[in-house]
Amino acid sequence: MESLLELGRIFLMTFSLALVMPIFWLVLILVYLQYRRLAAMEEKLFGRVINNIGRQIITALGFGALGGLAASVILVLLGLSLEQIGLYFIWPVALLLLLVNPRYLCFSYAGGIVAAGVLLFRHIVVPLFPAVAGNFIIDNLLMIHIPALLVLIGLLHLVEALLIYISGHRGSSPVYLKQSDGTVVGAYMLQRFWPVPLVALLVAVVPAADIVGVSMPDWWPILQSTLQPGEGESLQYMIIPVAAGLGYADMALSSTPRGKTILSAKWLALYSIILLCLAISAEYYSFLILPGVLFAPAGHELLILYGNREEKTRTPLYTENQNGVAVMMVLPGSPAAEADLREGDLIQRINGRQITGNLDLLQKIDDSYFLILIEGMRKEKPFSAVLKKRSSQAAGGRATADPEINRQSPQHPLLHRCADLGLIPVPPADSKIFLELKKSDFSSRLKKIKSKYFK
């Protein structure tokens, strides 16, 4: 019992050290920059920041620490040591994949490629050309323990699935999205980033007489190290603090943000569990190593392709309605929220006058003074609400953030002032305000870099 308490004390102390490491704060800065970029996009579209950056950082810290604690317990329980994983091979491959497409910056792809390289050299190249085994890089590549690498990939994705399920829908950004047919629909951009403090293991071969620390049970570690101690030697495991970052990016087009994240989390958790089962089984049945290596990248890619196909084939949820203008989002703490307006409300009349479309709605709200009577349908039943403008928002409102766009579209300043009231309506199909997603490939990225740095 005393050994268990001592292990817990060391574990928690090491975990707390991970929170103050410079590398953890570097990850936190990168997370902040991502949220600042999203806030800039929101302000350009709607004239205001929809999701407070400070609140985003605090929730990211909290949920990231929760996920890191869960992952650390499993890492230590399995006895997964860092040198077995080959992170020094995975990161360069991941960064190269980033040049091809940002979504390939994922351990499932980079780890799968590295694991395939280990199998290639271990079973084909080295038997044919034994001299290459003396190379320092090849020697370190061959030391990678593939089941341990697959466990890390599966575990990180399982933690990511948990974080997506708990908080993936929080801080979702409404956007007006232009589709391939030219029509504009409402959608939610789901982007979450978490700095993750971790407790990891390092293992070294030391003389048996020099072993210190807490004695572990005979069944531990579950995943054995590839290091083999000689006579009079033993393996010494050390707990160290490390830091990582997890991210989630998706688009809710035909479902609500919450519905989309629940579905994504379930599929990702299923992928993670299958990969973990293959990895742990491969520790005892070597014929399962190859299926695990293939499943890591292929299963992840199929998961993404399936999710994208489902979103594109289903009818978009936030589209123009001939019977009125639907409410896409109501911002918490805003005048619209105080008036009890809700997402999905169909607005049909403003101050007793019928509205003819999105622009007419924005114009009538802008022309009104302090009190605005809103009438329409809510879940197929009539409703009415009184929207109260604050003194700074009364007729004339405030200037929009982007005057250049204003000259191009009268809709933009009106939308900014409506968003200032906390009301985001569904866009018209011919909206001049939209976000257009463009495919990015390796050649286009090279051209962009060339034009920027080699003029």
C-alpha positions as CSV (number, residue, x, y, z in Angstrom):
1,M,0.0,0.0,0.0
2,E,2.9,2.4,0.9
3,S,4.5,1.7,-2.5
4,L,1.2,2.5,-4.3
5,L,0.9,5.8,-2.4
6,E,4.5,6.7,-3.1
7,L,3.9,6.0,-6.8
8,G,0.8,8.2,-6.8
9,R,2.7,11.0,-5.1
10,I,5.5,10.8,-7.7
11,F,3.0,10.6,-10.5
12,L,1.1,13.7,-9.5
13,M,4.2,15.7,-8.8
14,T,5.5,14.9,-12.2
15,F,2.2,15.7,-13.8
16,S,2.2,19.1,-12.1
17,L,5.7,19.8,-13.5
18,A,4.4,19.2,-17.0
19,L,2.1,22.2,-16.5
20,V,5.1,24.6,-16.0
21,M,7.5,23.2,-18.6
22,P,8.5,25.7,-21.3
23,I,7.4,23.3,-24.1
24,F,3.9,23.2,-22.5
25,W,3.7,27.0,-22.6
26,L,4.9,26.9,-26.2
27,V,2.0,24.5,-27.1
28,L,-0.3,26.9,-25.2
29,I,0.9,29.8,-27.3
30,L,0.3,27.9,-30.5
31,V,-3.2,27.1,-29.2
32,Y,-3.8,30.8,-28.5
33,L,-2.6,31.8,-32.0
34,Q,-5.1,29.3,-33.5
35,Y,-8.0,30.7,-31.5
36,R,-6.9,34.3,-32.4
37,R,-7.1,33.3,-36.1
38,L,-10.6,32.0,-35.6
39,A,-11.6,35.2,-33.8
40,A,-10.3,37.3,-36.6
41,M,-12.4,35.3,-39.1
42,E,-15.5,35.8,-36.9
43,E,-14.9,39.5,-36.7
44,K,-14.5,39.8,-40.5
45,L,-17.7,38.0,-41.1
46,F,-19.9,39.4,-38.4
47,G,-18.2,42.5,-37.1
48,R,-17.6,41.0,-33.7
49,V,-15.8,38.1,-32.0
50,I,-18.3,35.3,-31.4
51,N,-16.2,33.2,-29.0
52,N,-14.1,35.0,-26.4
53,I,-10.4,34.0,-26.8
54,G,-9.7,34.0,-23.0
55,R,-12.6,31.7,-22.3
56,Q,-11.5,29.4,-25.1
57,I,-8.0,29.2,-23.7
58,I,-9.3,28.5,-20.1
59,T,-11.6,25.7,-21.3
60,A,-8.8,24.2,-23.5
61,L,-6.5,24.2,-20.5
62,G,-9.0,22.5,-18.3
63,F,-10.1,19.8,-20.7
64,G,-6.5,19.3,-22.0
65,A,-5.3,18.6,-18.5
66,L,-8.2,16.2,-17.9
67,G,-7.4,14.3,-21.1
68,G,-3.6,14.3,-20.3
69,L,-4.2,12.9,-16.8
70,A,-6.3,10.0,-18.3
71,A,-3.7,9.3,-21.0
72,S,-0.8,9.5,-18.5
73,V,-2.4,6.8,-16.2
74,I,-2.7,4.5,-19.2
75,L,0.8,5.2,-20.5
76,V,2.3,4.3,-17.1
77,L,0.0,1.3,-16.6
78,L,1.1,-0.2,-19.9
79,G,4.8,0.7,-19.3
80,L,5.1,2.5,-22.6
81,S,8.5,4.2,-22.8
82,L,9.4,7.0,-25.2
83,E,12.4,5.5,-26.8
84,Q,10.2,2.5,-28.0
85,I,8.0,4.8,-30.0
86,G,10.6,6.6,-32.2
87,L,9.2,10.1,-31.9
88,Y,12.4,11.5,-33.6
89,F,11.3,9.6,-36.7
90,I,7.6,10.4,-36.5
91,W,7.8,14.2,-36.2
92,P,9.9,14.8,-39.3
93,V,7.5,12.6,-41.3
94,A,4.5,14.5,-39.8
95,L,6.0,17.8,-40.8
96,L,6.6,16.6,-44.4
97,L,3.0,15.4,-44.6
98,L,1.9,18.9,-43.4
99,L,3.3,20.3,-46.7
100,V,1.0,17.9,-48.6
101,N,-2.1,18.8,-46.6
102,P,-2.6,20.2,-43.1
103,R,-5.0,17.4,-42.1
104,Y,-2.2,14.9,-42.6
105,L,-0.4,16.4,-39.5
106,C,-1.5,13.4,-37.5
107,F,0.3,10.5,-35.8
108,S,-2.0,8.0,-37.5
109,Y,-0.4,8.8,-40.9
110,A,3.2,9.6,-39.8
111,G,3.3,6.7,-37.3
112,G,1.9,4.3,-39.9
113,I,4.6,5.3,-42.4
114,V,7.3,4.9,-39.8
115,A,6.0,1.6,-38.7
116,A,5.9,0.4,-42.3
117,G,9.5,1.6,-42.7
118,V,10.5,-0.5,-39.7
119,L,8.9,-3.6,-41.2
120,L,10.4,-2.9,-44.6
121,F,14.0,-2.6,-43.2
122,R,13.6,-5.4,-40.6
123,H,12.2,-8.1,-43.0
124,I,13.5,-7.1,-46.4
125,V,16.3,-4.5,-46.6
126,V,18.5,-5.7,-43.7
127,P,18.3,-9.5,-44.7
128,L,19.3,-8.6,-48.2
129,F,21.9,-6.0,-47.3
130,P,23.1,-6.8,-43.7
131,A,25.7,-3.9,-43.8
132,V,23.0,-1.2,-43.5
133,A,22.2,-2.4,-40.0
134,G,25.4,-0.7,-38.8
135,N,24.1,2.7,-39.8
136,F,23.2,4.8,-36.8
137,I,19.8,5.9,-38.2
138,I,18.8,2.5,-39.4
139,D,19.9,0.9,-36.1
140,N,17.6,3.3,-34.2
141,L,14.8,2.7,-36.6
142,L,15.0,-1.0,-36.0
143,M,14.8,-0.5,-32.3
144,I,11.2,0.9,-32.6
145,H,8.7,-1.3,-30.9
146,I,5.8,-1.3,-33.3
147,P,3.0,-2.5,-30.9
148,A,4.1,0.3,-28.5
149,L,3.9,2.9,-31.4
150,L,0.4,1.7,-32.3
151,V,-0.7,1.9,-28.7
152,L,0.4,5.5,-28.5
153,I,-1.5,6.4,-31.7
154,G,-4.6,4.6,-30.5
155,L,-4.4,6.1,-27.0
156,L,-3.9,9.7,-28.3
157,H,-6.9,9.3,-30.6
158,L,-9.0,7.8,-27.7
159,V,-8.2,10.9,-25.6
160,E,-9.1,13.1,-28.6
161,A,-12.4,11.3,-29.0
162,L,-13.1,12.0,-25.3
163,L,-12.3,15.6,-25.6
164,I,-14.4,16.0,-28.8
165,Y,-17.3,14.4,-27.1
166,I,-17.1,16.6,-24.0
167,S,-16.1,19.9,-25.5
168,G,-15.8,19.6,-29.3
169,H,-19.0,21.6,-29.8
170,R,-18.0,24.4,-27.5
171,G,-16.9,27.6,-29.2
172,S,-18.2,26.6,-32.6
173,S,-18.1,29.4,-35.2
174,P,-21.0,30.2,-37.4
175,V,-20.0,30.8,-41.1
176,Y,-21.8,31.5,-44.4
177,L,-20.4,28.8,-46.6
178,K,-20.5,28.9,-50.4
179,Q,-21.1,25.4,-51.9
180,S,-19.9,24.0,-55.2
181,D,-23.2,24.9,-56.9
182,G,-22.8,28.6,-56.0
183,T,-25.5,28.7,-53.3
184,V,-24.7,30.0,-49.8
185,V,-25.8,28.1,-46.7
186,G,-25.2,28.4,-43.0
187,A,-22.7,26.1,-41.3
188,Y,-20.6,25.8,-38.1
189,M,-16.8,25.6,-38.2
190,L,-15.7,23.2,-35.4
191,Q,-12.1,23.8,-34.4
192,R,-10.8,22.9,-31.0
193,F,-7.2,22.8,-29.7
194,W,-6.0,21.4,-26.4
195,P,-2.6,21.6,-24.8
196,V,-2.0,18.3,-23.1
197,P,0.4,17.7,-20.2
198,L,1.6,14.2,-20.0
199,V,3.5,11.8,-17.7
200,A,5.7,9.5,-19.7
201,L,8.4,6.8,-19.1
202,L,12.0,6.5,-20.0
203,V,13.8,3.2,-19.6
204,A,17.5,2.4,-19.2
205,V,19.7,-0.6,-18.6
206,V,21.5,-0.3,-15.2
207,P,23.4,-2.6,-12.8
208,A,20.9,-4.5,-10.7
209,A,22.6,-3.2,-7.5
210,D,21.9,0.4,-8.6
211,I,18.1,0.0,-8.9
212,V,16.2,2.6,-6.8
213,G,12.6,3.8,-6.5
214,V,9.2,2.1,-6.1
215,S,9.0,-1.7,-6.7
216,M,6.4,-2.6,-9.3
217,P,4.3,-5.8,-9.5
218,D,5.6,-8.8,-11.6
219,W,3.0,-8.4,-14.3
220,W,4.2,-4.9,-15.1
221,P,4.9,-3.6,-17.7
222,I,2.2,-4.9,-20.0
223,L,4.2,-3.9,-23.0
224,Q,7.7,-5.2,-22.6
225,S,10.7,-3.0,-23.6
226,T,12.9,-3.9,-26.6
227,L,16.0,-3.4,-24.4
228,Q,17.4,-6.6,-23.1
229,P,19.5,-6.4,-19.9
230,G,22.5,-8.6,-19.5
231,E,23.7,-10.7,-16.6
232,G,23.7,-8.6,-13.4
233,E,21.7,-5.8,-15.1
234,S,18.1,-4.7,-14.9
235,L,15.7,-2.2,-16.4
236,Q,15.2,1.1,-14.6
237,Y,12.0,3.1,-15.5
238,M,11.9,6.8,-14.9
239,I,8.8,9.1,-14.9
240,I,9.3,12.3,-16.8
241,P,6.9,15.3,-17.7
242,V,6.2,15.9,-21.4
243,A,3.7,18.0,-23.3
244,A,1.7,17.5,-26.4
245,G,-1.1,19.2,-28.4
246,L,-4.3,17.8,-29.8
247,G,-6.7,19.4,-32.3
248,Y,-10.0,18.8,-33.9
249,A,-11.3,20.4,-37.1
250,D,-14.7,19.7,-38.7
251,M,-17.7,21.3,-40.4
252,A,-21.3,20.9,-39.3
253,L,-23.3,21.5,-42.4
254,S,-26.3,19.1,-42.2
255,S,-26.3,18.7,-38.4
256,T,-26.0,20.8,-35.3
257,P,-22.5,21.3,-33.8
258,R,-23.4,19.0,-30.8
259,G,-24.8,16.3,-33.1
260,K,-21.8,16.4,-35.3
261,T,-19.3,16.2,-32.5
262,I,-21.1,13.3,-30.8
263,L,-21.0,11.3,-34.1
264,S,-17.4,12.2,-34.8
265,A,-16.3,11.2,-31.2
266,K,-18.1,7.8,-31.4
267,W,-16.5,6.9,-34.7
268,L,-13.0,8.1,-33.6
269,A,-13.4,6.1,-30.3
270,L,-14.3,3.0,-32.2
271,Y,-11.2,3.5,-34.5
272,S,-9.0,4.0,-31.4
273,I,-10.4,0.9,-29.6
274,I,-9.8,-1.3,-32.6
275,L,-6.3,0.0,-33.0
276,L,-5.5,-0.5,-29.3
277,C,-6.8,-4.1,-29.5
278,L,-4.7,-4.8,-32.5
279,A,-1.6,-3.2,-30.9
280,I,-1.8,-5.0,-27.5
281,S,-2.7,-8.3,-29.3
282,A,0.3,-7.8,-31.6
283,E,2.5,-7.8,-28.5
284,Y,1.7,-11.5,-28.1
285,Y,0.7,-12.5,-31.6
286,S,3.2,-11.1,-34.1
287,F,1.1,-11.8,-37.2
288,L,-1.2,-9.0,-36.1
289,I,1.5,-6.3,-36.4
290,L,1.0,-5.9,-40.2
291,P,-2.8,-5.5,-39.9
292,G,-2.3,-2.9,-37.1
293,V,0.3,-1.0,-39.2
294,L,-2.1,-0.8,-42.2
295,F,-5.2,0.0,-40.1
296,A,-3.6,3.0,-38.4
297,P,-3.5,5.3,-41.5
298,A,-6.1,3.6,-43.6
299,G,-8.7,3.4,-40.9
300,H,-8.2,7.1,-40.0
301,E,-8.5,8.1,-43.7
302,L,-11.6,6.1,-44.2
303,L,-13.1,7.7,-41.1
304,I,-12.6,11.2,-42.6
305,L,-13.8,10.3,-46.0
306,Y,-17.0,8.7,-44.6
307,G,-17.7,11.7,-42.4
308,N,-17.2,14.2,-45.3
309,R,-19.4,12.1,-47.6
310,E,-22.2,12.0,-45.1
311,E,-22.1,15.8,-44.6
312,K,-22.1,16.5,-48.3
313,T,-24.9,14.0,-49.3
314,R,-27.4,15.1,-46.7
315,T,-29.5,18.2,-47.0
316,P,-27.9,21.3,-45.3
317,L,-29.6,22.3,-42.1
318,Y,-29.2,26.1,-42.2
319,T,-30.7,27.1,-45.6
320,E,-32.9,29.9,-46.9
321,N,-36.6,29.5,-46.1
322,Q,-39.4,30.9,-48.3
323,N,-41.7,31.5,-45.3
324,G,-39.3,33.7,-43.3
325,V,-35.8,33.9,-42.0
326,A,-34.5,31.3,-39.6
327,V,-32.3,32.1,-36.6
328,M,-29.0,30.3,-37.0
329,M,-27.5,31.3,-33.7
330,V,-28.3,33.4,-30.6
331,L,-25.2,34.6,-28.7
332,P,-25.4,34.1,-24.9
333,G,-25.8,37.2,-22.8
334,S,-26.9,39.3,-25.8
335,P,-30.1,41.3,-26.2
336,A,-31.4,38.5,-28.5
337,A,-30.8,36.0,-25.7
338,E,-32.5,38.3,-23.2
339,A,-35.5,38.5,-25.6
340,D,-35.7,34.6,-25.5
341,L,-35.0,34.2,-29.2
342,R,-33.8,30.7,-30.0
343,E,-31.9,28.8,-32.6
344,G,-34.3,27.5,-35.2
345,D,-37.0,30.3,-34.7
346,L,-38.5,31.3,-38.0
347,I,-38.9,35.1,-38.1
348,Q,-41.8,36.3,-40.3
349,R,-42.7,39.8,-39.1
350,I,-40.8,42.8,-37.6
351,N,-43.0,45.3,-35.8
352,G,-46.1,43.9,-37.5
353,R,-44.6,44.1,-41.0
354,Q,-44.0,41.1,-43.1
355,I,-40.3,40.5,-44.1
356,T,-39.4,39.4,-47.6
357,G,-36.0,38.0,-47.0
358,N,-32.7,38.1,-45.1
359,L,-31.7,41.7,-46.3
360,D,-35.2,43.0,-45.5
361,L,-35.0,41.5,-42.0
362,L,-31.6,43.1,-41.4
363,Q,-32.9,46.5,-42.7
364,K,-36.1,46.5,-40.6
365,I,-34.1,45.6,-37.5
366,D,-31.6,48.3,-38.2
367,D,-34.3,50.9,-38.9
368,S,-36.1,50.2,-35.6
369,Y,-35.3,52.2,-32.5
370,F,-35.2,50.7,-29.0
371,L,-37.9,48.1,-29.0
372,I,-38.4,45.6,-31.8
373,L,-41.4,43.3,-31.9
374,I,-40.5,40.0,-33.5
375,E,-43.1,37.4,-34.6
376,G,-42.9,34.1,-36.3
377,M,-43.0,30.3,-35.8
378,R,-41.2,28.2,-33.2
379,K,-41.5,24.4,-33.6
380,E,-44.6,24.9,-35.8
381,K,-46.2,27.2,-33.1
382,P,-46.6,31.0,-33.3
383,F,-44.3,33.0,-31.0
384,S,-43.4,36.6,-30.3
385,A,-40.5,38.3,-28.6
386,V,-39.5,41.9,-27.9
387,L,-35.9,42.7,-28.7
388,K,-34.5,45.6,-26.8
389,K,-31.6,47.6,-28.3
390,R,-29.1,49.1,-26.0
391,S,-28.4,52.8,-26.3
392,S,-25.3,52.3,-28.3
393,Q,-27.2,50.0,-30.7
394,A,-30.2,52.2,-31.4
395,A,-30.8,53.2,-35.0
396,G,-27.5,53.8,-36.7
397,G,-25.6,51.3,-34.6
398,R,-21.8,51.2,-34.7
399,A,-19.5,51.2,-37.7
400,T,-18.5,47.9,-39.2
401,A,-15.0,46.5,-39.0
402,D,-14.4,46.3,-42.7
403,P,-15.5,49.4,-44.8
404,E,-14.0,47.9,-48.0
405,I,-16.5,45.1,-47.9
406,N,-19.3,47.5,-47.0
407,R,-18.9,49.3,-50.3
408,Q,-19.3,46.0,-52.1
409,S,-22.4,44.8,-50.2
410,P,-25.0,46.7,-48.2
411,Q,-25.7,43.5,-46.4
412,H,-22.4,43.5,-44.5
413,P,-22.8,46.5,-42.2
414,L,-26.4,45.5,-41.5
415,L,-25.3,42.0,-40.6
416,H,-22.6,43.4,-38.3
417,R,-25.2,45.5,-36.4
418,C,-27.6,42.5,-36.2
419,A,-24.8,40.3,-34.8
420,D,-24.0,43.1,-32.3
421,L,-27.5,42.4,-30.9
422,G,-26.6,38.7,-30.7
423,L,-28.7,37.5,-33.6
424,I,-27.1,35.5,-36.5
425,P,-29.7,34.7,-39.2
426,V,-29.5,32.0,-41.8
427,P,-28.0,33.5,-45.0
428,P,-29.8,34.0,-48.3
429,A,-28.8,31.6,-51.1
430,D,-27.3,34.5,-53.0
431,S,-25.5,36.1,-50.1
432,K,-22.5,38.2,-51.0
433,I,-21.0,37.4,-47.7
434,F,-19.5,33.9,-47.6
435,L,-16.6,31.7,-46.8
436,E,-15.3,29.5,-49.6
437,L,-13.3,26.4,-48.9
438,K,-10.6,25.6,-51.4
439,K,-8.7,22.5,-51.8
440,S,-5.0,22.8,-51.0
441,D,-2.4,20.5,-52.6
442,F,1.4,20.2,-52.4
443,S,2.1,22.0,-55.6
444,S,0.0,25.0,-54.7
445,R,1.7,25.3,-51.3
446,L,5.1,25.3,-53.0
447,K,4.0,28.0,-55.4
448,K,2.7,30.1,-52.4
449,I,6.1,29.7,-50.6
450,K,8.0,30.6,-53.7
451,S,5.9,33.7,-54.4
452,K,6.4,34.8,-50.8
453,Y,10.1,34.3,-50.3
454,F,11.6,34.2,-53.8
455,K,10.2,37.1,-55.7
